C-alpha cells in the first residue's frame, strides 16, 4: 500500500512541478528562432525561482525577446553568451556553459554558473535549449573553488577574444604588450605607422582595453607575452 502511494505520488504532475520550483537553481527553456542569428535567442519559459531573481514576469520576458538577456546579463559577459549559442550550432550534441554575471531585481550582479544543452531540434537545427543556472553566491564553503572558477572563466573569455583577432592583430598585440610604439611596430612588421595605429585602435575596440598597461596584463594572462 505504501509503495503504491509513493508510485502515485511520482506520477502526479505536482510532484515534478515541486522539484522544478524547489530546486536551488534558475531553470530556463530558451529557443533560437534563426540558426544563423544568435540575436534570435529568446527565453521561452523560466521557473519561479528565476523569475523571482530577475523581477520580470514571463509575459514581460517574452515581450522583450533577446533584449531581456541584454538587460540582465553583465555587458562584459553578453558576448560570451552569444558566442556559446554560435558554438552550439556547430556541435549541438555537447553541453556548454561557464560563469556569467546576472543582475538581480535589486540591481546588483551575481556570479552564475550555467550549463545549456539542446533538448529539441527544428528542421535539423538546434531550437529549444534547456539552461540551468546556479547562483554561486548562495553556496557556502566555496570561496577557493569560486576563485578557481572565476580565473578559468576569465581564461576562457580571453581565449574567445583572441580567436576573434586576425593573425596580424595578434602580432600587433604582442608588440604593444612589449611597449613598442606604432612606428616601432610598423618597422617590425614592415607596415606603415598609420596601419599599425589602425590595428591598435581595433584592438582597443575588440578587447575593451584602455591603455598600454592593460595590453601588457591581457597578454600576460593569455600567455601571449
MARBA-3410 file (N, C-alpha, C, O; in Angstrom, 1 decimal):
225
0.8,-1.2,0.0,0.0,0.0,0.0,0.9,1.3,0.0,0.6,2.2,-0.7 ~ 1.9,1.2,0.9,2.8,2.4,0.9,3.6,2.6,-0.4,3.7,3.7,-0.8 ~ 4.0,1.5,-1.0,4.8,1.6,-2.3,3.8,2.1,-3.4,4.3,2.9,-4.2 ~ 2.6,1.8,-3.3,1.6,2.3,-4.3,1.4,3.8,-4.1,1.3,4.5,-5.1 ~ 1.3,4.2,-2.9,1.2,5.6,-2.6,2.3,6.4,-3.1,2.2,7.5,-3.7
3.6,5.9,-3.0,4.8,6.5,-3.5,4.8,6.6,-5.0,5.1,7.6,-5.6 ~ 4.4,5.5,-5.6,4.3,5.4,-7.1,3.3,6.5,-7.6,3.6,7.1,-8.6 ~ 2.2,6.5,-7.0,1.2,7.5,-7.5,1.7,8.9,-7.3,1.4,9.8,-8.1 ~ 2.4,9.2,-6.2,3.0,10.5,-6.0,4.0,10.9,-7.0,4.0,12.1,-7.4 ~ 4.7,9.9,-7.5,5.7,10.2,-8.6,5.0,10.5,-9.9,5.6,11.2,-10.7
3.8,10.0,-10.1,3.1,10.2,-11.4,2.3,11.5,-11.4,1.9,11.9,-12.4 ~ 2.2,12.1,-10.2,1.5,13.4,-10.1,2.3,14.5,-10.6,3.5,14.7,-10.3 ~ 1.7,15.3,-11.5,2.4,16.4,-12.1,2.9,17.4,-11.1,3.9,18.1,-11.3 ~ 2.2,17.6,-10.0,2.5,18.5,-9.0,3.9,18.1,-8.3,4.6,18.9,-7.8 ~ 4.2,16.8,-8.4,5.4,16.3,-7.8,6.6,16.9,-8.6,7.6,17.3,-8.1
6.5,16.8,-10.0,7.6,17.3,-10.8,7.6,18.9,-10.8,8.7,19.4,-10.8 ~ 6.5,19.5,-10.6,6.5,21.0,-10.5,7.2,21.4,-9.2,7.9,22.4,-9.2 ~ 7.0,20.6,-8.2,7.6,21.0,-6.9,9.1,20.9,-7.0,9.9,21.7,-6.5 ~ 9.6,19.8,-7.7,11.0,19.7,-7.9,11.6,20.9,-8.7,12.6,21.4,-8.3 ~ 10.9,21.3,-9.7,11.4,22.4,-10.5,11.4,23.7,-9.7,12.3,24.5,-9.8
10.4,23.9,-8.9,10.3,25.1,-8.1,11.3,25.1,-6.9,11.8,26.2,-6.5 ~ 11.5,23.9,-6.3,12.3,23.9,-5.1,13.8,23.7,-5.4,14.6,23.9,-4.5 ~ 14.1,23.2,-6.6,15.5,23.1,-7.0,16.2,24.4,-6.8,15.8,25.4,-7.4 ~ 17.4,24.4,-6.1,18.1,25.7,-5.9,18.8,26.1,-7.2,20.1,26.3,-7.2 ~ 18.1,26.4,-8.2,18.6,26.8,-9.5,17.6,27.5,-10.3,16.4,27.4,-10.1
18.1,28.4,-11.2,17.3,29.0,-12.2,17.2,28.1,-13.4,18.2,27.8,-14.0 ~ 16.0,27.7,-13.8,15.8,26.8,-14.9,15.1,27.6,-16.0,14.1,28.2,-15.8 ~ 15.7,27.5,-17.2,15.1,28.2,-18.4,15.0,27.3,-19.5,15.8,26.4,-19.7 ~ 13.9,27.5,-20.3,13.9,26.9,-21.7,14.0,28.1,-22.6,13.1,28.9,-22.7 ~ 15.0,28.1,-23.4,15.3,29.1,-24.4,15.2,28.6,-25.8,15.4,27.4,-26.0
14.9,29.4,-26.8,14.8,29.0,-28.1,15.6,29.9,-29.0,15.8,31.1,-28.8 ~ 16.1,29.3,-30.1,16.8,30.1,-31.2,15.9,30.0,-32.4,15.8,29.0,-33.1 ~ 15.3,31.1,-32.8,14.4,31.2,-33.9,15.1,31.1,-35.3,14.5,30.7,-36.3 ~ 16.4,31.6,-35.3,17.1,31.6,-36.5,18.5,31.1,-36.2,19.3,31.7,-35.5 ~ 18.8,29.9,-36.8,20.1,29.2,-36.5,21.3,30.1,-36.9,22.4,29.9,-36.3
21.1,31.0,-37.8,22.2,31.9,-38.2,22.3,33.2,-37.5,23.2,34.0,-37.8 ~ 21.4,33.4,-36.5,21.4,34.7,-35.8,21.3,34.5,-34.3,20.2,34.2,-33.8 ~ 22.4,34.6,-33.6,22.4,34.4,-32.1,21.5,35.4,-31.4,21.0,35.2,-30.3 ~ 21.2,36.6,-32.1,20.3,37.6,-31.5,18.9,37.1,-31.5,18.0,37.7,-30.8 ~ 18.5,36.0,-32.2,17.2,35.4,-32.1,17.0,34.5,-30.9,16.0,33.9,-30.8
18.0,34.4,-30.1,18.0,33.6,-28.8,17.1,34.3,-27.8,17.4,35.4,-27.4 ~ 16.0,33.7,-27.4,15.0,34.3,-26.5,14.6,33.3,-25.5,14.6,32.1,-25.7 ~ 14.1,33.8,-24.3,13.7,33.0,-23.3,12.2,32.6,-23.5,11.3,33.5,-23.7 ~ 11.9,31.3,-23.4,10.5,30.8,-23.7,9.8,30.5,-22.3,8.6,30.7,-22.2 ~ 10.6,30.1,-21.3,10.0,29.7,-20.0,11.1,29.8,-19.0,12.2,29.4,-19.2
10.7,30.2,-17.8,11.6,30.2,-16.6,10.8,29.7,-15.4,9.6,29.9,-15.3 ~ 11.6,29.0,-14.5,10.9,28.6,-13.3,10.7,29.7,-12.3,11.3,30.8,-12.6 ~ 10.0,29.5,-11.3,9.6,30.7,-10.4,10.8,31.3,-9.7,10.8,32.5,-9.5 ~ 11.8,30.5,-9.4,13.0,31.0,-8.8,13.7,32.0,-9.7,14.2,33.0,-9.2 ~ 13.8,31.6,-11.0,14.5,32.5,-11.9,13.7,33.8,-12.1,14.3,34.9,-12.2
12.4,33.7,-12.2,11.5,34.9,-12.3,11.7,35.8,-11.1,11.7,37.1,-11.2 ~ 11.7,35.2,-10.0,11.8,36.0,-8.7,13.1,36.7,-8.6,13.2,37.9,-8.2 ~ 14.2,36.1,-9.1,15.5,36.7,-9.1,15.6,37.9,-9.9,16.1,38.9,-9.5 ~ 15.1,37.8,-11.2,15.3,39.0,-12.1,14.2,40.0,-11.9,14.4,41.2,-12.2 ~ 13.1,39.6,-11.3,12.0,40.6,-11.1,11.1,40.8,-12.3,10.2,41.6,-12.3
11.3,40.0,-13.4,10.5,40.1,-14.6,9.5,39.0,-14.6,9.7,37.9,-14.1 ~ 8.3,39.3,-15.1,7.3,38.2,-15.3,7.6,37.5,-16.6,8.3,38.1,-17.5 ~ 7.0,36.3,-16.8,7.3,35.6,-18.0,6.7,36.4,-19.2,7.3,36.4,-20.3 ~ 5.6,37.1,-19.0,5.0,37.8,-20.1,5.9,39.0,-20.5,6.1,39.3,-21.7 ~ 6.6,39.6,-19.6,7.5,40.7,-19.9,8.7,40.2,-20.6,9.2,40.8,-21.5
9.2,39.0,-20.2,10.4,38.4,-20.8,10.1,38.1,-22.3,10.9,38.4,-23.2 ~ 8.9,37.5,-22.5,8.5,37.2,-23.9,8.4,38.4,-24.8,8.8,38.4,-25.9 ~ 7.9,39.5,-24.2,7.8,40.7,-24.9,9.1,41.3,-25.3,9.3,41.9,-26.3 ~ 10.1,41.2,-24.3,11.4,41.8,-24.5,12.2,41.0,-25.6,13.1,41.6,-26.2 ~ 12.0,39.7,-25.7,12.8,38.9,-26.6,14.2,38.9,-26.2,14.5,38.7,-25.0
15.1,39.0,-27.2,16.6,38.9,-26.9,17.0,40.1,-26.0,18.1,40.0,-25.3 ~ 16.3,41.2,-26.0,16.6,42.3,-25.2,16.7,42.0,-23.7,17.4,42.6,-22.9 ~ 15.9,41.0,-23.3,15.9,40.5,-21.9,17.3,40.1,-21.4,17.7,40.6,-20.3 ~ 18.0,39.4,-22.2,19.4,39.0,-21.9,20.3,40.2,-21.8,21.2,40.2,-20.9 ~ 20.1,41.1,-22.6,21.0,42.3,-22.6,20.7,43.2,-21.4,21.6,43.9,-20.9
19.5,43.0,-20.8,19.2,43.8,-19.6,19.7,43.1,-18.3,20.0,43.8,-17.4 ~ 19.7,41.8,-18.3,20.1,41.1,-17.1,21.5,40.6,-17.1,22.1,40.4,-16.0 ~ 22.1,40.3,-18.2,23.5,39.8,-18.3,24.5,41.0,-18.3,24.2,41.9,-19.0 ~ 25.5,40.9,-17.5,26.5,41.9,-17.5,27.0,42.2,-18.9,27.3,41.3,-19.7 ~ 27.2,43.5,-19.2,27.7,43.9,-20.6,29.0,43.2,-20.9,29.3,42.9,-22.1
29.9,42.9,-19.9,31.1,42.2,-20.2,31.0,40.7,-20.5,31.9,40.1,-20.9 ~ 29.8,40.2,-20.2,29.6,38.7,-20.4,28.6,38.4,-21.5,28.5,37.2,-21.9 ~ 27.9,39.4,-22.0,26.8,39.1,-23.0,27.4,38.5,-24.3,26.7,37.6,-24.9 ~ 28.6,38.9,-24.7,29.2,38.3,-25.9,29.6,36.8,-25.7,29.5,36.0,-26.6 ~ 30.0,36.5,-24.4,30.3,35.1,-24.1,29.0,34.3,-24.3,29.1,33.1,-24.8
27.9,34.8,-23.9,26.6,34.1,-24.0,26.3,33.9,-25.5,25.9,32.8,-25.9 ~ 26.4,35.0,-26.3,26.1,34.9,-27.7,27.1,33.9,-28.4,26.7,33.2,-29.4 ~ 28.4,34.0,-28.0,29.4,33.1,-28.7,29.0,31.6,-28.4,29.2,30.7,-29.2 ~ 28.5,31.3,-27.2,28.1,30.0,-26.8,27.0,29.5,-27.7,27.0,28.3,-28.1 ~ 26.0,30.4,-28.0,24.9,30.0,-28.9,25.5,29.6,-30.3,25.0,28.7,-30.9
26.5,30.3,-30.7,27.1,30.0,-32.0,27.8,28.7,-32.0,27.7,27.9,-33.0 ~ 28.4,28.4,-30.9,29.2,27.1,-30.8,28.2,26.0,-30.7,28.5,24.9,-31.2 ~ 27.0,26.2,-30.1,26.0,25.1,-30.1,25.6,24.7,-31.5,25.3,23.5,-31.8 ~ 25.5,25.7,-32.3,25.1,25.4,-33.7,26.1,24.5,-34.4,25.7,23.7,-35.3 ~ 27.4,24.6,-34.0,28.4,23.9,-34.7,28.5,22.4,-34.1,28.7,21.5,-34.9
28.2,22.3,-32.9,28.2,20.9,-32.3,27.1,20.8,-31.2,27.3,21.1,-30.0 ~ 25.9,20.6,-31.6,24.7,20.6,-30.7,24.6,19.4,-29.8,23.6,19.4,-29.0 ~ 25.5,18.5,-29.9,25.3,17.3,-29.0,26.2,17.4,-27.8,26.3,16.4,-27.0 ~ 26.8,18.5,-27.5,27.5,18.7,-26.3,26.8,19.7,-25.4,25.9,20.4,-25.8 ~ 27.2,19.7,-24.1,26.7,20.7,-23.2,27.7,21.8,-23.1,28.9,21.6,-23.1
27.2,23.0,-22.9,28.1,24.2,-22.8,27.8,25.0,-21.6,26.7,24.9,-21.0 ~ 28.7,25.8,-21.2,28.4,26.7,-20.0,29.7,27.4,-19.5,30.7,27.5,-20.2 ~ 29.6,27.9,-18.3,30.7,28.7,-17.7,30.1,29.5,-16.6,29.2,29.2,-15.9 ~ 30.7,30.7,-16.5,30.3,31.7,-15.5,30.0,33.0,-16.1,30.8,33.5,-17.0 ~ 28.9,33.6,-15.7,28.5,34.9,-16.2,27.9,35.7,-15.0,27.5,35.1,-14.0
27.8,37.0,-15.2,27.2,37.8,-14.1,25.8,38.2,-14.6,25.6,38.7,-15.7 ~ 24.8,38.0,-13.7,23.4,38.3,-14.0,22.9,39.2,-12.9,23.2,39.1,-11.7 ~ 22.2,40.2,-13.4,21.6,41.3,-12.5,20.3,40.8,-11.8,19.4,40.3,-12.5 ~ 20.3,41.0,-10.5,19.0,40.7,-9.8,18.1,41.9,-9.8,18.4,42.9,-10.4 ~ 16.9,41.7,-9.3,15.9,42.7,-9.3,16.3,43.9,-8.5,15.8,45.0,-8.6
17.2,43.7,-7.5,17.8,44.7,-6.7,18.8,45.6,-7.4,19.2,46.7,-6.9 ~ 19.3,45.1,-8.6,20.2,45.9,-9.4,21.7,45.5,-9.2,22.5,46.0,-9.9 ~ 22.0,44.5,-8.3,23.3,44.1,-8.2,23.6,42.8,-9.0,22.6,42.0,-9.3 ~ 24.8,42.6,-9.4,25.2,41.4,-10.2,25.6,40.3,-9.4,26.4,40.4,-8.4 ~ 25.2,39.1,-9.7,25.6,37.8,-9.1,26.3,37.0,-10.1,26.0,36.9,-11.2
27.4,36.3,-9.6,28.1,35.4,-10.4,27.2,34.1,-10.5,26.8,33.6,-9.5 ~ 27.0,33.7,-11.8,26.2,32.5,-12.0,27.0,31.4,-12.8,27.6,31.7,-13.8 ~ 26.9,30.2,-12.3,27.4,29.1,-13.0,26.3,28.5,-13.8,25.3,28.1,-13.3 ~ 26.5,28.4,-15.2,25.4,27.9,-16.0,25.8,26.8,-17.0,27.0,26.7,-17.3 ~ 24.8,26.1,-17.4,25.0,25.0,-18.3,23.8,24.9,-19.3,22.7,25.0,-18.8
24.1,24.7,-20.6,23.0,24.7,-21.5,23.1,23.5,-22.4,24.3,23.1,-22.8 ~ 22.0,22.8,-22.8,22.0,21.7,-23.6,20.8,21.7,-24.5,19.7,22.2,-24.1 ~ 20.9,21.2,-25.8,19.8,21.2,-26.7,18.8,20.1,-26.3,19.2,19.0,-26.1 ~ 17.6,20.5,-26.2,16.6,19.5,-25.9,15.6,19.2,-27.1,14.8,18.2,-27.0 ~ 15.6,20.1,-28.1,14.7,19.8,-29.2,15.3,20.5,-30.5,15.9,21.6,-30.4
15.1,19.8,-31.6,15.6,20.4,-32.9,14.4,20.8,-33.8,13.3,20.2,-33.6 ~ 14.6,21.7,-34.7,13.6,22.1,-35.7,14.3,22.2,-37.0,15.2,23.0,-37.2 ~ 13.8,21.5,-38.0,14.4,21.5,-39.4,15.9,21.1,-39.3,16.7,21.6,-40.1 ~ 16.2,20.2,-38.4,17.6,19.8,-38.2,18.5,20.7,-37.5,19.7,20.4,-37.3 ~ 18.0,21.8,-37.0,18.8,22.8,-36.3,18.5,22.9,-34.8,17.3,22.6,-34.5
19.4,23.1,-33.9,19.1,23.3,-32.5,18.1,24.4,-32.3,18.2,25.5,-32.9 ~ 17.0,24.1,-31.6,15.9,25.1,-31.5,15.6,25.4,-30.0,15.6,26.5,-29.6 ~ 15.2,24.3,-29.3,14.8,24.5,-27.9,16.0,24.1,-27.0,16.5,22.9,-27.1 ~ 16.4,24.9,-26.0,17.5,24.6,-25.2,17.2,24.7,-23.7,16.4,25.6,-23.3 ~ 17.7,23.8,-23.0,17.5,23.8,-21.5,18.7,24.4,-20.8,19.8,23.9,-21.1
18.5,25.4,-20.0,19.6,26.1,-19.3,19.3,26.0,-17.8,18.3,26.3,-17.3 ~ 20.3,25.6,-17.1,20.3,25.5,-15.6,21.4,26.4,-15.1,22.6,26.3,-15.5 ~ 21.0,27.4,-14.2,21.9,28.4,-13.7,21.9,28.3,-12.2,20.9,28.3,-11.5 ~ 23.1,28.3,-11.6,23.3,28.3,-10.1,23.9,29.6,-9.7,24.9,30.0,-10.2 ~ 23.4,30.2,-8.6,23.9,31.4,-8.1,25.0,31.0,-7.1,24.7,30.5,-6.0
26.3,31.2,-7.5,27.4,30.8,-6.7,27.5,31.6,-5.3,28.1,31.1,-4.4 ~ 26.9,32.7,-5.3,26.9,33.5,-4.0,26.0,32.8,-3.0,26.2,33.2,-1.8 ~ 25.1,31.9,-3.3,24.3,31.2,-2.4,25.0,30.0,-1.8,24.5,29.3,-0.9 ~ 26.1,29.6,-2.4,26.8,28.4,-2.0,27.7,28.7,-0.8,28.3,29.8,-0.8 ~ 27.9,27.8,0.1,28.7,28.1,1.2,30.0,27.2,1.1,30.0,26.2,0.4
31.1,27.7,1.8,32.3,26.9,1.8,32.9,26.7,0.4,33.4,25.6,0.1 ~ 32.7,27.7,-0.5,33.2,27.5,-1.8,34.1,28.6,-2.3,34.3,28.8,-3.5 ~ 34.7,29.4,-1.3,35.5,30.5,-1.7,36.6,30.2,-2.6,36.8,30.8,-3.6 ~ 37.4,29.1,-2.3,38.5,28.8,-3.1,38.1,28.2,-4.5,38.7,28.6,-5.5 ~ 37.0,27.4,-4.5,36.5,26.9,-5.7,36.0,28.0,-6.6,36.2,27.9,-7.8
35.3,29.0,-6.1,34.8,30.1,-6.9,36.0,30.9,-7.5,35.9,31.3,-8.6 ~ 37.0,31.1,-6.7,38.2,31.8,-7.2,38.8,31.1,-8.4,39.1,31.7,-9.4 ~ 38.9,29.7,-8.3,39.4,28.9,-9.4,38.5,29.1,-10.6,38.9,29.2,-11.7 ~ 37.2,29.0,-10.4,36.2,29.1,-11.5,36.2,30.4,-12.2,36.1,30.5,-13.4 ~ 36.4,31.5,-11.3,36.4,32.8,-11.9,37.7,33.0,-12.8,37.6,33.6,-13.9
38.8,32.5,-12.3,40.0,32.5,-13.2,39.9,31.7,-14.4,40.3,32.2,-15.5 ~ 39.2,30.6,-14.3,39.0,29.8,-15.5,38.1,30.4,-16.5,38.2,30.4,-17.7 ~ 37.0,31.1,-15.9,36.1,31.8,-16.8,36.8,32.9,-17.5,36.5,33.1,-18.7 ~ 37.6,33.6,-16.8,38.4,34.7,-17.4,39.3,34.2,-18.5,39.4,34.8,-19.6 ~ 39.9,33.1,-18.3,40.8,32.5,-19.3,40.0,32.1,-20.5,40.5,32.4,-21.6
38.9,31.5,-20.3,38.0,31.1,-21.5,37.5,32.3,-22.3,37.5,32.3,-23.5 ~ 37.1,33.4,-21.5,36.7,34.6,-22.2,37.8,35.2,-23.0,37.6,35.7,-24.1 ~ 39.0,35.2,-22.4,40.1,35.8,-23.2,40.5,35.0,-24.4,40.9,35.5,-25.4 ~ 40.3,33.7,-24.3,40.6,32.8,-25.4,39.6,33.1,-26.6,40.0,33.2,-27.7 ~ 38.3,33.3,-26.2,37.4,33.7,-27.2,37.7,35.0,-27.9,37.5,35.2,-29.1
38.2,36.0,-27.1,38.6,37.3,-27.6,39.8,37.1,-28.6,39.9,37.7,-29.6 ~ 40.8,36.3,-28.2,41.9,36.0,-29.0,41.5,35.4,-30.4,42.0,35.8,-31.4 ~ 40.5,34.5,-30.3,40.1,33.9,-31.5,39.4,34.9,-32.5,39.3,34.6,-33.7 ~ 38.9,36.0,-31.9,38.2,37.0,-32.8,39.2,37.9,-33.5,38.9,38.7,-34.4 ~ 40.5,37.8,-33.1,41.6,38.6,-33.8,42.1,38.0,-35.0,42.1,36.8,-35.2
42.5,38.9,-35.9,43.2,38.4,-37.1,44.7,38.0,-36.7,45.1,38.4,-35.7 ~ 45.4,37.3,-37.6,46.8,37.0,-37.4,47.6,38.2,-37.2,48.4,38.3,-36.3 ~ 47.4,39.2,-38.0,48.1,40.5,-37.9,47.8,41.2,-36.6,48.8,41.8,-36.0 ~ 46.6,41.2,-36.2,46.2,41.9,-34.9,46.9,41.2,-33.7,47.3,41.9,-32.8 ~ 47.0,39.9,-33.8,47.7,39.2,-32.7,49.1,39.5,-32.7,49.7,39.7,-31.6
49.8,39.7,-33.8,51.2,40.1,-33.9,51.3,41.5,-33.3,52.3,41.7,-32.5 ~ 50.4,42.4,-33.7,50.5,43.8,-33.1,50.3,43.8,-31.6,50.9,44.5,-30.9 ~ 49.3,42.9,-31.2,49.1,42.9,-29.7,50.3,42.5,-28.9,50.6,43.0,-27.9 ~ 51.0,41.5,-29.4,52.3,41.0,-28.8,53.3,42.2,-28.7,54.0,42.3,-27.7 ~ 53.4,42.9,-29.8,54.4,44.0,-29.8,54.0,45.2,-28.9,54.8,45.8,-28.3
52.7,45.5,-28.9,52.2,46.5,-28.0,52.5,46.1,-26.5,52.9,47.0,-25.7 ~ 52.3,44.8,-26.2,52.5,44.4,-24.8,54.0,44.5,-24.4,54.3,44.4,-23.2 ~ 54.8,44.6,-25.4,56.3,44.7,-25.2,56.7,46.2,-25.1,57.8,46.5,-24.9 ~ 55.7,47.1,-25.2,55.9,48.5,-25.0,56.3,49.2,-26.3,56.8,50.4,-26.2 ~ 56.2,48.6,-27.4,56.6,49.3,-28.7,55.6,50.3,-29.1,54.4,50.1,-29.0
56.1,51.4,-29.7,55.2,52.4,-30.2,54.8,52.0,-31.6,55.3,51.1,-32.2 ~ 53.8,52.8,-32.2,53.3,52.4,-33.5,54.4,52.4,-34.6,54.4,51.5,-35.4 ~ 55.3,53.4,-34.5,56.4,53.4,-35.6,57.3,52.2,-35.4,57.8,51.7,-36.4 ~ 57.6,51.8,-34.2,58.4,50.6,-34.0,57.7,49.3,-34.5,58.3,48.5,-35.0 ~ 56.4,49.3,-34.2,55.6,48.1,-34.6,55.6,48.1,-36.2,55.8,47.0,-36.8
55.5,49.2,-36.8,55.5,49.3,-38.2,56.8,48.8,-38.8,56.8,48.1,-39.8 ~ 57.9,49.1,-38.2,59.2,48.7,-38.6,59.4,47.2,-38.5,60.0,46.5,-39.3 ~ 58.9,46.6,-37.4,59.0,45.2,-37.1,58.2,44.4,-38.1,58.6,43.3,-38.5 ~ 57.0,44.9,-38.4,56.1,44.1,-39.3,56.1,44.6,-40.8,55.4,44.0,-41.6 ~ 56.9,45.6,-41.1,57.0,46.1,-42.4,55.7,46.6,-42.9,55.3,46.3,-44.0
55.1,47.4,-42.1,53.8,48.1,-42.4,53.9,49.5,-42.1,54.9,49.9,-41.5 ~ 53.0,50.3,-42.6,53.1,51.8,-42.3,52.7,52.1,-40.8,52.0,51.3,-40.2 ~ 53.1,53.2,-40.3,52.8,53.6,-39.0,51.3,53.8,-38.8,50.7,53.5,-37.8 ~ 50.6,54.3,-39.9,49.2,54.5,-39.9,48.4,53.2,-39.8,47.4,53.1,-39.1 ~ 49.0,52.2,-40.5,48.3,50.8,-40.4,48.5,50.3,-39.0,47.6,49.6,-38.5
49.7,50.5,-38.4,49.9,50.0,-37.1,49.0,50.7,-36.1,48.4,50.0,-35.2 ~ 48.7,52.0,-36.3,47.8,52.7,-35.4,46.4,52.2,-35.6,45.6,52.1,-34.6 ~ 46.0,51.9,-36.8,44.7,51.3,-37.0,44.5,50.0,-36.3,43.4,49.7,-35.7 ~ 45.5,49.1,-36.4,45.4,47.9,-35.7,45.3,48.1,-34.2,44.6,47.4,-33.5 ~ 46.1,49.1,-33.7,46.0,49.4,-32.2,44.6,49.8,-31.8,44.0,49.4,-30.8
44.0,50.6,-32.7,42.6,51.1,-32.4,41.6,49.9,-32.4,40.7,49.9,-31.6 ~ 41.8,49.0,-33.4,40.9,47.9,-33.5,41.0,47.0,-32.3,40.0,46.4,-31.8 ~ 42.2,46.8,-31.8,42.5,46.0,-30.6,41.8,46.6,-29.4,41.3,45.9,-28.5 ~ 41.9,48.0,-29.3,41.3,48.7,-28.2,39.8,48.3,-28.2,39.2,48.0,-27.1 ~ 39.2,48.4,-29.4,37.7,48.2,-29.5,37.4,46.7,-29.3,36.4,46.4,-28.6
38.1,45.8,-29.8,37.7,44.4,-29.7,38.0,43.8,-28.3,37.2,43.0,-27.8 ~ 39.1,44.2,-27.7,39.5,43.7,-26.4,39.0,44.5,-25.2,39.2,44.1,-24.1 ~ 38.4,45.7,-25.5,38.0,46.6,-24.4,39.1,47.0,-23.5,38.9,47.1,-22.3 ~ 40.3,47.2,-24.1,41.5,47.6,-23.3,41.7,49.1,-23.5,41.5,49.7,-24.6 ~ 42.1,49.8,-22.4,42.1,51.3,-22.4,43.5,51.8,-22.6,43.6,52.9,-23.1
44.5,51.1,-22.1,45.9,51.7,-22.2,46.9,50.6,-22.3,46.6,49.4,-22.4 ~ 48.2,51.1,-22.4,49.3,50.1,-22.6,49.4,49.1,-21.5,49.7,47.9,-21.8 ~ 49.2,49.6,-20.3,49.3,48.6,-19.1,48.3,47.5,-19.2,48.6,46.4,-18.9 ~ 47.1,47.8,-19.7,46.0,46.8,-19.8,46.4,45.8,-20.9,46.0,44.6,-20.9 ~ 47.1,46.3,-22.0,47.6,45.4,-23.0,48.6,44.4,-22.4,48.6,43.2,-22.8
49.5,44.9,-21.6,50.5,44.1,-21.0,49.9,43.0,-20.1,50.3,41.8,-20.2 ~ 48.9,43.4,-19.3,48.2,42.5,-18.4,47.5,41.4,-19.2,47.6,40.2,-18.9 ~ 46.8,41.8,-20.3,46.0,40.9,-21.1,46.9,39.9,-21.8,46.6,38.7,-21.8 ~ 48.0,40.4,-22.3,49.0,39.4,-22.9,49.6,38.5,-21.9,49.8,37.3,-22.3 ~ 49.8,38.9,-20.7,50.3,38.1,-19.7,49.4,36.9,-19.3,49.8,35.8,-19.2
48.1,37.3,-19.0,47.1,36.3,-18.6,46.7,35.3,-19.7,46.2,34.2,-19.4 ~ 46.9,35.7,-20.9,46.6,34.9,-22.0,47.8,34.1,-22.6,47.6,33.3,-23.5 ~ 49.0,34.4,-22.0,50.2,33.6,-22.5,50.7,34.2,-23.8,51.5,33.4,-24.4 ~ 50.4,35.4,-24.2,50.9,35.9,-25.4,52.3,36.7,-25.2,52.9,37.0,-26.2 ~ 52.6,37.0,-24.0,53.9,37.7,-23.8,55.1,36.9,-23.9,56.2,37.3,-23.8
END
